[in-house]
Amino acid sequence: MTNANHHNSGLCRDCGTDVAHGVEQCPKCRSYRVLHHSELRQLSIAHIDCDAFFASVEKRDNPDIADKPVIIGGGRRGVVAAACYNARVYGVHSAMPMFKALKACPQAVVIRGNHSHYSREGERVKAIMRDYTPLVQSLSIDEAFLDLKGTERLHGGPPALTLIKMQNRITKEIGITVSVGLSYNKFLAKTASDLDKPNGFALIGKAEALDFLADKPVDFIFGVGPAFAKTLKKAGILTINDVRKWSDKDMMLKFGESGFRLAKLARAEDTRPVNTQSIRKSISTEITFNTDISSENELTDKLWQVCEKTSDRAKAKNMAGYVVTLKLKTSHFKSLTRRRTLAEPVQLADILYQTTLPLLQAEISGTKTGHKFRLIGVSISNLCAPLGDSIDFLDPQAKLRRQAERASDIARAKFGSKAVMKGRSLKKNMTSRKRDDKYK
């Protein structure tokens, strides 16, 4: 085969064999899964996304449910964490309330899920990626960007061939499928990985990028949510081509940083490198109640629980945050978020609680009589390393409470998580015991 023909040839996705231009079947393994693209051998930035990852792991571990619709989530009061493609056919999707998901697909197999197990399997997938390139940027438990530039000599072929080998190896060793998007920047690589799911392999090259994007709606671009799309619509911007009619300056003046970012992406411009340093943006905890709650005492008890859990997670990661956010969801599924930015980063449960309590009380007092809530959550963001505990001169007891919390952390680390309980945790535990005794 001449160099010119080799340059224009395709690749078999099953065995990696070169396939002549225009030929749809692999001459070696007879597979029809053949990739053809004019820039097949030049593109090197990839996005790999595990297909319906949580559900795929469950199906792999339990072949009896392999062909059934599977939903990962908790109880009828919870929300869908993930759904397999069989369930998605019925309209089930992540973040959907469980009762709605079960109404749409009553025959689904519902599994609570095991996040630590999924994390371990996700890390196994990432380990295979790192066998092919050190430039792996993890985005979440089940997806990552890869930069395969300069790996041709090492792996004996272009990045596309290396990705074919990687994709097949993940399926063989982990027992799940992944979809691959390949392009010349991160934005287009991520876009491509959604085009051919599951177990897909899609490419977007430089020559086609602008035409490919032109007629797409603005919310086709990741990060343009319903609210921003509505704002753009009011300005007459409905498609990506509409964005291109505006200058970068005008987009910036009208829509801020989000407008400037959108203007760049509308022209398929994305200069972000694949960054191997994973940056955590927030640490959070949420509780969905078994029944809606309107009682202030019950809500403040739940608030302490999420503050304590968020604090424990922050301490485990040796992180603190300047921004504290309270999240509430009403019985009508309306989400409320209230934030406070602090002068010093927070990590302790006591400070989280003292910061969010007035926010919660304001929401309770501001609602109509009988208004109920179904979820409460607390998060910290704008993260950094903890700076130590500051002194609150307006609260003389704060120092003692924080010393007590630090002491209990040491005791729990040494003797177990239940070795020491603070007031609210103890109260909750005693209430639970009384309830248990009542039904013995």
NORMORA-V35415 format. One record per residue. N is the residue number from 0. RES is the residue in one small letter. SS is DSSP state (alpha for helix, beta for strand, coil for the rest). D_CENTER is the distance of its C-alpha to the mean C-alpha in Angstrom with 2 decimals. Layout:
n=N res=RES ss=SS d_center=D_CENTER
n=N res=RES ss=SS d_center=D_CENTER
//
This chain:
n=0 res=m ss=coil d_center=44.88
n=1 res=t ss=coil d_center=45.36
n=2 res=n ss=alpha d_center=42.82
n=3 res=a ss=alpha d_center=42.53
n=4 res=n ss=alpha d_center=41.90
n=5 res=h ss=alpha d_center=39.43
n=6 res=h ss=alpha d_center=37.57
n=7 res=n ss=alpha d_center=37.30
n=8 res=s ss=coil d_center=36.63
n=9 res=g ss=beta d_center=33.58
n=10 res=l ss=beta d_center=31.83
n=11 res=c ss=beta d_center=31.67
n=12 res=r ss=coil d_center=28.20
n=13 res=d ss=coil d_center=29.89
n=14 res=c ss=coil d_center=32.33
n=15 res=g ss=coil d_center=31.67
n=16 res=t ss=coil d_center=35.21
n=17 res=d ss=beta d_center=36.25
n=18 res=v ss=beta d_center=37.07
n=19 res=a ss=coil d_center=39.58
n=20 res=h ss=coil d_center=38.66
n=21 res=g ss=coil d_center=38.77
n=22 res=v ss=coil d_center=38.97
n=23 res=e ss=coil d_center=36.52
n=24 res=q ss=coil d_center=37.28
n=25 res=c ss=coil d_center=36.97
n=26 res=p ss=coil d_center=40.56
n=27 res=k ss=coil d_center=39.68
n=28 res=c ss=coil d_center=37.50
n=29 res=r ss=coil d_center=38.16
n=30 res=s ss=coil d_center=34.47
n=31 res=y ss=coil d_center=33.62
n=32 res=r ss=coil d_center=30.08
n=33 res=v ss=beta d_center=31.12
n=34 res=l ss=beta d_center=29.28
n=35 res=h ss=coil d_center=31.43
n=36 res=h ss=coil d_center=30.53
n=37 res=s ss=coil d_center=32.76
n=38 res=e ss=coil d_center=30.36
n=39 res=l ss=coil d_center=29.22
n=40 res=r ss=coil d_center=30.65
n=41 res=q ss=coil d_center=29.66
n=42 res=l ss=coil d_center=25.88
n=43 res=s ss=coil d_center=23.91
n=44 res=i ss=beta d_center=20.33
n=45 res=a ss=beta d_center=17.89
n=46 res=h ss=beta d_center=14.32
n=47 res=i ss=beta d_center=13.77
n=48 res=d ss=beta d_center=11.36
n=49 res=c ss=beta d_center=12.20
n=50 res=d ss=coil d_center=13.62
n=51 res=a ss=coil d_center=12.61
n=52 res=f ss=alpha d_center=11.87
n=53 res=f ss=alpha d_center=12.45
n=54 res=a ss=alpha d_center=15.37
n=55 res=s ss=alpha d_center=16.68
n=56 res=v ss=alpha d_center=17.05
n=57 res=e ss=alpha d_center=18.86
n=58 res=k ss=alpha d_center=21.06
n=59 res=r ss=alpha d_center=21.91
n=60 res=d ss=alpha d_center=22.97
n=61 res=n ss=coil d_center=24.92
n=62 res=p ss=alpha d_center=26.68
n=63 res=d ss=alpha d_center=28.30
n=64 res=i ss=alpha d_center=25.21
n=65 res=a ss=coil d_center=24.49
n=66 res=d ss=coil d_center=25.82
n=67 res=k ss=coil d_center=24.76
n=68 res=p ss=coil d_center=21.98
n=69 res=v ss=beta d_center=19.46
n=70 res=i ss=beta d_center=17.15
n=71 res=i ss=beta d_center=14.99
n=72 res=g ss=beta d_center=15.38
n=73 res=g ss=coil d_center=17.93
n=74 res=g ss=coil d_center=21.30
n=75 res=r ss=coil d_center=22.49
n=76 res=r ss=coil d_center=21.36
n=77 res=g ss=coil d_center=17.68
n=78 res=v ss=beta d_center=14.95
n=79 res=v ss=beta d_center=13.58
n=80 res=a ss=beta d_center=10.53
n=81 res=a ss=beta d_center=11.17
n=82 res=a ss=beta d_center=14.36
n=83 res=c ss=coil d_center=16.41
n=84 res=y ss=alpha d_center=18.10
n=85 res=n ss=alpha d_center=21.28
n=86 res=a ss=alpha d_center=19.80
n=87 res=r ss=alpha d_center=18.16
n=88 res=v ss=coil d_center=21.74
n=89 res=y ss=coil d_center=22.67
n=90 res=g ss=coil d_center=20.11
n=91 res=v ss=coil d_center=17.64
n=92 res=h ss=coil d_center=13.99
n=93 res=s ss=coil d_center=10.88
n=94 res=a ss=coil d_center=11.57
n=95 res=m ss=coil d_center=15.23
n=96 res=p ss=beta d_center=17.76
n=97 res=m ss=alpha d_center=19.03
n=98 res=f ss=alpha d_center=22.59
n=99 res=k ss=alpha d_center=21.90
n=100 res=a ss=alpha d_center=20.13
n=101 res=l ss=alpha d_center=23.16
n=102 res=k ss=alpha d_center=25.53
n=103 res=a ss=alpha d_center=24.20
n=104 res=c ss=coil d_center=24.15
n=105 res=p ss=coil d_center=26.48
n=106 res=q ss=coil d_center=27.04
n=107 res=a ss=coil d_center=23.46
n=108 res=v ss=beta d_center=23.04
n=109 res=v ss=beta d_center=20.81
n=110 res=i ss=beta d_center=19.37
n=111 res=r ss=coil d_center=18.10
n=112 res=g ss=coil d_center=15.88
n=113 res=n ss=coil d_center=16.05
n=114 res=h ss=alpha d_center=12.94
n=115 res=s ss=alpha d_center=15.22
n=116 res=h ss=alpha d_center=16.50
n=117 res=y ss=alpha d_center=13.24
n=118 res=s ss=alpha d_center=12.55
n=119 res=r ss=alpha d_center=16.08
n=120 res=e ss=alpha d_center=15.84
n=121 res=g ss=alpha d_center=12.78
n=122 res=e ss=alpha d_center=14.97
n=123 res=r ss=alpha d_center=17.86
n=124 res=v ss=alpha d_center=16.24
n=125 res=k ss=alpha d_center=15.52
n=126 res=a ss=alpha d_center=19.13
n=127 res=i ss=alpha d_center=20.50
n=128 res=m ss=alpha d_center=18.88
n=129 res=r ss=alpha d_center=20.53
n=130 res=d ss=coil d_center=23.79
n=131 res=y ss=coil d_center=23.97
n=132 res=t ss=coil d_center=22.84
n=133 res=p ss=coil d_center=22.10
n=134 res=l ss=coil d_center=19.98
n=135 res=v ss=beta d_center=16.53
n=136 res=q ss=beta d_center=13.59
n=137 res=s ss=beta d_center=10.57
n=138 res=l ss=beta d_center=7.29
n=139 res=s ss=beta d_center=5.29
n=140 res=i ss=coil d_center=7.48
n=141 res=d ss=coil d_center=8.50
n=142 res=e ss=beta d_center=8.80
n=143 res=a ss=beta d_center=11.06
n=144 res=f ss=beta d_center=13.77
n=145 res=l ss=beta d_center=17.35
n=146 res=d ss=beta d_center=20.63
n=147 res=l ss=coil d_center=23.57
n=148 res=k ss=coil d_center=26.24
n=149 res=g ss=coil d_center=29.46
n=150 res=t ss=coil d_center=28.73
n=151 res=e ss=alpha d_center=31.27
n=152 res=r ss=alpha d_center=34.13
n=153 res=l ss=alpha d_center=32.16
n=154 res=h ss=alpha d_center=30.83
n=155 res=g ss=coil d_center=33.75
n=156 res=g ss=coil d_center=32.17
n=157 res=p ss=coil d_center=29.85
n=158 res=p ss=alpha d_center=26.04
n=159 res=a ss=alpha d_center=25.89
n=160 res=l ss=alpha d_center=28.05
n=161 res=t ss=alpha d_center=26.09
n=162 res=l ss=alpha d_center=22.86
n=163 res=i ss=alpha d_center=24.90
n=164 res=k ss=alpha d_center=26.05
n=165 res=m ss=alpha d_center=22.61
n=166 res=q ss=alpha d_center=21.21
n=167 res=n ss=alpha d_center=24.26
n=168 res=r ss=alpha d_center=24.18
n=169 res=i ss=alpha d_center=20.67
n=170 res=t ss=alpha d_center=21.96
n=171 res=k ss=alpha d_center=25.17
n=172 res=e ss=alpha d_center=24.05
n=173 res=i ss=alpha d_center=20.77
n=174 res=g ss=coil d_center=21.75
n=175 res=i ss=coil d_center=18.73
n=176 res=t ss=coil d_center=18.34
n=177 res=v ss=beta d_center=16.12
n=178 res=s ss=beta d_center=16.37
n=179 res=v ss=beta d_center=17.47
n=180 res=g ss=beta d_center=17.71
n=181 res=l ss=beta d_center=20.48
n=182 res=s ss=beta d_center=21.82
n=183 res=y ss=coil d_center=23.23
n=184 res=n ss=coil d_center=20.29
n=185 res=k ss=alpha d_center=16.50
n=186 res=f ss=alpha d_center=16.24
n=187 res=l ss=alpha d_center=18.45
n=188 res=a ss=alpha d_center=17.06
n=189 res=k ss=alpha d_center=13.59
n=190 res=t ss=alpha d_center=15.71
n=191 res=a ss=alpha d_center=17.91
n=192 res=s ss=alpha d_center=15.46
n=193 res=d ss=coil d_center=15.00
n=194 res=l ss=coil d_center=18.79
n=195 res=d ss=coil d_center=19.92
n=196 res=k ss=coil d_center=17.92
n=197 res=p ss=coil d_center=18.18
n=198 res=n ss=coil d_center=19.70
n=199 res=g ss=coil d_center=20.26
n=200 res=f ss=beta d_center=21.34
n=201 res=a ss=beta d_center=21.65
n=202 res=l ss=beta d_center=23.12
n=203 res=i ss=coil d_center=23.61
n=204 res=g ss=coil d_center=26.52
n=205 res=k ss=alpha d_center=28.06
n=206 res=a ss=alpha d_center=30.95
n=207 res=e ss=alpha d_center=29.00
n=208 res=a ss=alpha d_center=25.97
n=209 res=l ss=alpha d_center=27.74
n=210 res=d ss=alpha d_center=29.27
n=211 res=f ss=alpha d_center=26.13
n=212 res=l ss=alpha d_center=24.27
n=213 res=a ss=alpha d_center=27.37
n=214 res=d ss=coil d_center=27.44
n=215 res=k ss=coil d_center=23.74
n=216 res=p ss=beta d_center=22.82
n=217 res=v ss=alpha d_center=21.25
n=218 res=d ss=alpha d_center=18.01
n=219 res=f ss=alpha d_center=17.68
n=220 res=i ss=coil d_center=16.42
n=221 res=f ss=coil d_center=12.72
n=222 res=g ss=coil d_center=12.66
n=223 res=v ss=coil d_center=15.78
n=224 res=g ss=coil d_center=15.14
n=225 res=p ss=alpha d_center=18.02
n=226 res=a ss=alpha d_center=19.69
n=227 res=f ss=alpha d_center=19.91
n=228 res=a ss=alpha d_center=21.01
n=229 res=k ss=alpha d_center=23.68
n=230 res=t ss=alpha d_center=24.89
n=231 res=l ss=alpha d_center=25.22
n=232 res=k ss=alpha d_center=27.07
n=233 res=k ss=alpha d_center=29.58
n=234 res=a ss=coil d_center=30.35
n=235 res=g ss=coil d_center=30.97
n=236 res=i ss=coil d_center=27.88
n=237 res=l ss=coil d_center=26.65
n=238 res=t ss=beta d_center=25.96
n=239 res=i ss=alpha d_center=24.86
n=240 res=n ss=alpha d_center=28.57
n=241 res=d ss=alpha d_center=29.33
n=242 res=v ss=alpha d_center=27.20
n=243 res=r ss=alpha d_center=29.39
n=244 res=k ss=coil d_center=32.43
n=245 res=w ss=coil d_center=31.44
n=246 res=s ss=coil d_center=32.00
n=247 res=d ss=alpha d_center=29.35
n=248 res=k ss=alpha d_center=31.47
n=249 res=d ss=alpha d_center=31.63
n=250 res=m ss=alpha d_center=27.90
n=251 res=m ss=alpha d_center=27.44
n=252 res=l ss=alpha d_center=30.22
n=253 res=k ss=alpha d_center=29.11
n=254 res=f ss=alpha d_center=25.32
n=255 res=g ss=alpha d_center=24.78
n=256 res=e ss=alpha d_center=22.26
n=257 res=s ss=alpha d_center=20.00
n=258 res=g ss=alpha d_center=23.16
n=259 res=f ss=alpha d_center=24.00
n=260 res=r ss=alpha d_center=20.60
n=261 res=l ss=alpha d_center=21.01
n=262 res=a ss=alpha d_center=24.57
n=263 res=k ss=alpha d_center=23.66
n=264 res=l ss=alpha d_center=21.03
n=265 res=a ss=alpha d_center=23.54
n=266 res=r ss=coil d_center=25.87
n=267 res=a ss=coil d_center=23.33
n=268 res=e ss=coil d_center=23.59
n=269 res=d ss=coil d_center=20.84
n=270 res=t ss=coil d_center=22.26
n=271 res=r ss=coil d_center=19.22
n=272 res=p ss=coil d_center=19.78
n=273 res=v ss=coil d_center=17.51
n=274 res=n ss=coil d_center=16.99
n=275 res=t ss=coil d_center=17.01
n=276 res=q ss=coil d_center=16.62
n=277 res=s ss=coil d_center=13.13
n=278 res=i ss=coil d_center=12.87
n=279 res=r ss=coil d_center=11.21
n=280 res=k ss=coil d_center=11.16
n=281 res=s ss=beta d_center=11.71
n=282 res=i ss=beta d_center=12.81
n=283 res=s ss=beta d_center=13.07
n=284 res=t ss=beta d_center=14.67
n=285 res=e ss=beta d_center=15.38
n=286 res=i ss=beta d_center=18.27
n=287 res=t ss=beta d_center=19.11
n=288 res=f ss=beta d_center=22.92
n=289 res=n ss=beta d_center=25.06
n=290 res=t ss=beta d_center=27.27
n=291 res=d ss=beta d_center=27.02
n=292 res=i ss=beta d_center=28.42
n=293 res=s ss=coil d_center=30.75
n=294 res=s ss=coil d_center=32.59
n=295 res=e ss=alpha d_center=32.04
n=296 res=n ss=alpha d_center=32.90
n=297 res=e ss=alpha d_center=30.35
n=298 res=l ss=alpha d_center=27.60
n=299 res=t ss=alpha d_center=28.54
n=300 res=d ss=alpha d_center=28.50
n=301 res=k ss=alpha d_center=24.94
n=302 res=l ss=alpha d_center=24.10
n=303 res=w ss=alpha d_center=25.62
n=304 res=q ss=alpha d_center=23.61
n=305 res=v ss=alpha d_center=20.19
n=306 res=c ss=alpha d_center=21.72
n=307 res=e ss=alpha d_center=23.03
n=308 res=k ss=alpha d_center=19.87
n=309 res=t ss=alpha d_center=17.86
n=310 res=s ss=alpha d_center=20.92
n=311 res=d ss=alpha d_center=21.06
n=312 res=r ss=alpha d_center=17.58
n=313 res=a ss=alpha d_center=18.49
n=314 res=k ss=alpha d_center=21.81
n=315 res=a ss=alpha d_center=20.45
n=316 res=k ss=coil d_center=18.50
n=317 res=n ss=coil d_center=21.53
n=318 res=m ss=coil d_center=19.71
n=319 res=a ss=beta d_center=20.68
n=320 res=g ss=beta d_center=19.66
n=321 res=y ss=beta d_center=21.81
n=322 res=v ss=beta d_center=19.93
n=323 res=v ss=beta d_center=19.91
n=324 res=t ss=beta d_center=18.30
n=325 res=l ss=beta d_center=19.57
n=326 res=k ss=beta d_center=17.76
n=327 res=l ss=beta d_center=19.98
n=328 res=k ss=beta d_center=19.99
n=329 res=t ss=beta d_center=23.49
n=330 res=s ss=coil d_center=25.14
n=331 res=h ss=coil d_center=24.86
n=332 res=f ss=coil d_center=21.02
n=333 res=k ss=coil d_center=21.32
n=334 res=s ss=beta d_center=18.67
n=335 res=l ss=beta d_center=20.26
n=336 res=t ss=beta d_center=18.96
n=337 res=r ss=beta d_center=21.53
n=338 res=r ss=beta d_center=21.20
n=339 res=r ss=beta d_center=23.69
n=340 res=t ss=beta d_center=23.91
n=341 res=l ss=beta d_center=26.12
n=342 res=a ss=beta d_center=28.68
n=343 res=e ss=beta d_center=27.54
n=344 res=p ss=beta d_center=24.22
n=345 res=v ss=beta d_center=23.80
n=346 res=q ss=coil d_center=22.94
n=347 res=l ss=coil d_center=25.47
n=348 res=a ss=alpha d_center=25.00
n=349 res=d ss=alpha d_center=28.31
n=350 res=i ss=alpha d_center=27.36
n=351 res=l ss=alpha d_center=24.06
n=352 res=y ss=alpha d_center=26.21
n=353 res=q ss=alpha d_center=29.00
n=354 res=t ss=alpha d_center=26.71
n=355 res=t ss=alpha d_center=24.89
n=356 res=l ss=alpha d_center=27.98
n=357 res=p ss=alpha d_center=29.79
n=358 res=l ss=alpha d_center=26.75
n=359 res=l ss=alpha d_center=26.63
n=360 res=q ss=alpha d_center=30.43
n=361 res=a ss=alpha d_center=30.47
n=362 res=e ss=alpha d_center=28.20
n=363 res=i ss=alpha d_center=30.37
n=364 res=s ss=alpha d_center=33.57
n=365 res=g ss=alpha d_center=32.42
n=366 res=t ss=coil d_center=31.63
n=367 res=k ss=coil d_center=34.29
n=368 res=t ss=coil d_center=36.21
n=369 res=g ss=coil d_center=34.51
n=370 res=h ss=coil d_center=31.03
n=371 res=k ss=coil d_center=28.51
n=372 res=f ss=beta d_center=24.92
n=373 res=r ss=beta d_center=22.58
n=374 res=l ss=beta d_center=19.69
n=375 res=i ss=beta d_center=19.61
n=376 res=g ss=beta d_center=17.08
n=377 res=v ss=beta d_center=17.49
n=378 res=s ss=beta d_center=15.37
n=379 res=i ss=beta d_center=16.59
n=380 res=s ss=beta d_center=15.44
n=381 res=n ss=beta d_center=17.41
n=382 res=l ss=beta d_center=17.54
n=383 res=c ss=beta d_center=20.55
n=384 res=a ss=coil d_center=22.89
n=385 res=p ss=coil d_center=24.89
n=386 res=l ss=coil d_center=28.28
n=387 res=g ss=coil d_center=30.20
n=388 res=d ss=coil d_center=31.26
n=389 res=s ss=coil d_center=33.07
n=390 res=i ss=coil d_center=36.13
n=391 res=d ss=coil d_center=36.16
n=392 res=f ss=coil d_center=39.81
n=393 res=l ss=coil d_center=39.38
n=394 res=d ss=coil d_center=38.33
n=395 res=p ss=coil d_center=40.83
n=396 res=q ss=coil d_center=39.07
n=397 res=a ss=alpha d_center=35.67
n=398 res=k ss=alpha d_center=36.80
n=399 res=l ss=alpha d_center=38.07
n=400 res=r ss=alpha d_center=34.91
n=401 res=r ss=alpha d_center=32.78
n=402 res=q ss=alpha d_center=35.28
n=403 res=a ss=alpha d_center=35.13
n=404 res=e ss=alpha d_center=31.34
n=405 res=r ss=alpha d_center=31.53
n=406 res=a ss=alpha d_center=34.35
n=407 res=s ss=alpha d_center=32.50
n=408 res=d ss=alpha d_center=29.52
n=409 res=i ss=alpha d_center=32.08
n=410 res=a ss=alpha d_center=33.69
n=411 res=r ss=alpha d_center=30.53
n=412 res=a ss=alpha d_center=29.55
n=413 res=k ss=alpha d_center=33.07
n=414 res=f ss=alpha d_center=33.86
n=415 res=g ss=coil d_center=30.64
n=416 res=s ss=coil d_center=28.16
n=417 res=k ss=coil d_center=30.89
n=418 res=a ss=coil d_center=33.71
n=419 res=v ss=coil d_center=33.59
n=420 res=m ss=coil d_center=32.54
n=421 res=k ss=coil d_center=32.72
n=422 res=g ss=alpha d_center=34.43
n=423 res=r ss=alpha d_center=31.72
n=424 res=s ss=alpha d_center=30.20
n=425 res=l ss=alpha d_center=33.77
n=426 res=k ss=alpha d_center=34.54
n=427 res=k ss=alpha d_center=31.58
n=428 res=n ss=alpha d_center=32.61
n=429 res=m ss=alpha d_center=36.23
n=430 res=t ss=alpha d_center=35.40
n=431 res=s ss=alpha d_center=33.48
n=432 res=r ss=alpha d_center=36.49
n=433 res=k ss=alpha d_center=38.93
n=434 res=r ss=alpha d_center=36.98
n=435 res=d ss=alpha d_center=36.98
n=436 res=d ss=alpha d_center=40.70
n=437 res=k ss=alpha d_center=41.45
n=438 res=y ss=coil d_center=40.31
n=439 res=k ss=coil d_center=41.90
//
